[in-house]
Amino acid sequence: MKKPKILFLTFLAFVSITFFSCDELFGDDDEDEDSVVNTISCSGYVGPRNIDKQYDYQCQAAYIYKCNGETENLKNQCAYYKLLQNQLNLPDCDYCD
C-alpha cells in the first residue's frame, strides 16, 4: 500500500518540477506582447527617396528597431543616421523622431 503512494508522490513531484522548469525557460507570453510597439509605421517600410541603398538600409534598421520596440537600439541607429545625414545631406528618416 505504501509503494503506490510513494510512486504517486514521486510522479506528482516530477510533474511539478517539470512544469515550473518550463515556465522559467519559456516565460510568460503576456510579457512578449508588451514589448512590441503597435504603430502605423509597422505597416510597411517607406524610406527616403533617391538615396543610395547603403544609406537607405540605415533607415530600414531604424524602422525594424521601432517596430520591435527596441528603443535603445532605435536611439543608437537614429543617432548614426543623423550623423550620416549631417555629413552627406541625406533626407530625414521618418522612423527617427
Buried (B, 14 or more C-beta within 10 A) or exposed (E): EEEEEEEEEEEEEEEEEEEEEEEEEEEEEEEEEEEEBEEEBBEEBEBBEEBEEEBBEBBBBBBBBBBBBBEEBBBBBBEBBBEBBEEEEBEEBBBBE
